[in-house]
Amino acid sequence: MHSRIAGLLLSAGLASAQALAPASTPQASDVDSVFSRWTHDTPGCAVGIAAGGTRVLERAYGMADLERDVPNAPDTIFEAGSVSKQFTAMAVLLLARDGKLSLDDPVRKYVPEVPDYGSPLTIRHLLTHTSGLRDWGSIEAIAGWPRTSRVYTHAHVLDIVSRQKALNFTPGTHWSYSNTGYNLAAIIVSRVSGKPFSEFTSERIFKPLGMTRTSWRDDFTRVVKHRAIAYDRRPDGYHQDMPFENVHGNGGLLTTVGDLLRWNANFDAPLVGDAALVKQEQARGTFTDGREHDYAFGLFLGTYRGVREVSHSGTTASYQAFLARYPDQHVSVAVLCNAGEANATLFAHRMADVYLGSALAALVAVPIGPGPPPPFRGPSSDELKSYVGRYVSDEAETEFTIVGDGDRLVLKQRPDVALPMQPVAADAFMVSRIGTVTFMRNASGGVTQLSVKQGRVWDLRFQRQD
């Protein structure tokens, strides 16, 4: 770092690290080198590390507020994105332990706004991403209103869910990441406990753990002191990129790296719940046929360089986050950033490289596979005419107009969206921001509808109107 402010910030971070760290802790310079690009001219990150049950380092880099020259500090509050999901899962598990609900209760018992899809859809399915529920944010992106483009609330989530005529798959048979499930889980906690979700989690999780700087972004207009502003880097410099929405439970946790380390410590020495409960939260999920997958309750179970890793990443607007625990080595790493281009997962793994050392397996070069296949030739200009028309979806409350433009198709959407359609297979086109658009034909070969598919929406139908 090359400024007086940044230098003072590094000095403060070093003092904090020296106060916390045992003699065997790696040098602060090992950490600084990972975050060296974040200066007084940029947003940045905070990092916290715990080893052997002790917080050994908390440091910060870059600026929390570029307009007012406020630097990030170890106790700066960031938004944790989907790292938040493990807290929502714990809230549900606490209610289950209280006997107030069962993980295998049908969701519609508590949220009748969810349509009856003819197959059991349970709370367990919500928490393990095996519900088949379409991600509401993806639906709204297809509709032309992606998250951060307008204010969303849980009422909007319920309205969007109520209009979905189908699931991605039969609950319990596949895995598909869905923020919808965790918003519904937060709503269930509130309805069962009789308290706002934020109040329940504060009383049962945050206060017992001493997480004094943690809350939920359930009202984005609320003043939160010491909160970092999130920034997106564009050709002309940094722009604010904040999550102006009130949905939470899927994300929306406002917290610090120190508070996240306090939470991780609960898995080794539970103050919230007990050994059985924290073990349950880390239990690998299963499909209906008994196969296991690598998602527990708000946590991914995997490995990093041969070492067991319990983790989750998070992204909301331009906040980036990663929280990892290496249970066999008793090491935890928390990284929170307010820069859209920051790779919090990479930074956390660089910290793991420093603090796990010889426990890690050697890096192995991954062979480069074959190049991409040649581009699909696609239909001729005359063949493209069969797709031209207007297509409407009641589920996404939007319509697409497909028009010809010489030897290509363009998807138009109100008010001024025009997206080129790249042919990728017979009757199938890739469309930026929308996903794969596949035209469906009737028995006579006429195009009658189209289907949109992307990672969290597997088959959203639009009916042809003309």
C-alpha positions, 0 to 999 in steps of 0.5 A: 500500500502506498498512502498514509491512510493505507499505511495507518490501516496496515499498521493497525491491522498488524497490531491487531494480528500481533496481539492475537497471534501465537509465535508460530503464526506466519508473518503478516507480510504473507497475508499482505502480499495476497491483498496488495492490490487493494489500496486507498484508491480501491475498495477491498477486503477484510480477512480473519483467521482462527487456529486451534480455537484462537483468533490469530489474525484480523486485517483489512485492506482498501476502502469502505467508502471511496467518497469519504475516504473511510478505510476498511477495518477489521471490524468493518461490516460487509454483506456475506451473500450466501454465506448467510444460508448456514444461519438460516439453516441453524434457525430451522434446526433450532425450531426442530429441536424445540419440537415446533416443526419437523424437517420432513413437514410439507412446506405448504403446512406453513407456506400455503402460497406455494402451489401443490405440485403433486409431490411431497415438498418438505423443509428438508428439500428447501435447505438442501437445494433438492426442492426443484423450486425455480430460483426467483431471482433467475425468473425475474432476470428472465423477466427483465428485472434482475436483482438490484434493478428494483426493490424486492421483498418476501411478499414478491418472493411469495408472489413469484413462487405462487405463479410457478406452474412447475418445478425443475424436477420432482423434489428429492431427485436432483440438486439445483441451487435455489435461493427461493428455498432459503427465503421460504425457510426464513418465512417459515421461521418467522411464522412458526416462532411468531417473531420476525426472522431477524429477532429470532436469529438475534436472540437464539444465535447472534447474542449467545455467540457474541456476534454483536456486529451481525444483523440482517439486511431486512430493510435496506434503508436502515442506517448501519454504522461502519458498513462498507459500500460495495463497488463495481469496477467499470471502464470509467472507474468504480460505481456503487453496486448495493443490494437494494432489496429486503429479501434475506435468509438466502443472503443479506447477513451483515457481519464482520470477519470476527463475528464469522470466526465466532460462528465457526468456533461454535462447531467445535465448542457449541454455545448455540445448540449442542454437539448433536445439532452442529453435527446435524447441520454438517450432515451430507444430504441425500437424494430420494434413492439414497445417493449422497450429495455434497451439500449439508444444511447451508454448507458445502462439504468438500476438500481443498488440496486434500484437506477436508473443507466445510465452506460456503461462498457468497455474492450479492451485488458487488459484495464477495464473501467466503467462509471456510473451516478445516476441521481436522486442522482446527483452522478457519478463514473468513474473507469479506470484500466490497469489490465486485472483482474480488475473488474471496474464495481465491483469497481464502484459499491463499490464506489456507495455503499459508496457515495449513502449510504441510497439511496440504497436498501438492498442487497438481497441474490440470491438463488442458482438454480439447478446444471448443467444438466448431460453431453450429451452422444454424438455420438459413435466413428462410428457416429463421422465419419459422421462429419469428413471433411474440411469446408470453409467459404468465409465470415470469409476467413478461413477453419476448418478441423474436424478430429476424435481422438478416441472417440472425434472430434477435430477442426483444423485450420491453422497454428497450432490450435487444439480444442477439440469438446464437444458434447452438443446436437444432431449434436452440439458441444461446441468449445472453442474460436469458439462457438457452432458448429452445423452440418447441414444435407441435406434431405438424412441425409448427413452432408453438412455444419456447422454453428457457433453460439456465442453471437455476431454471430448467424449463420455463415455457413461453406460449406463442401468441402470433 
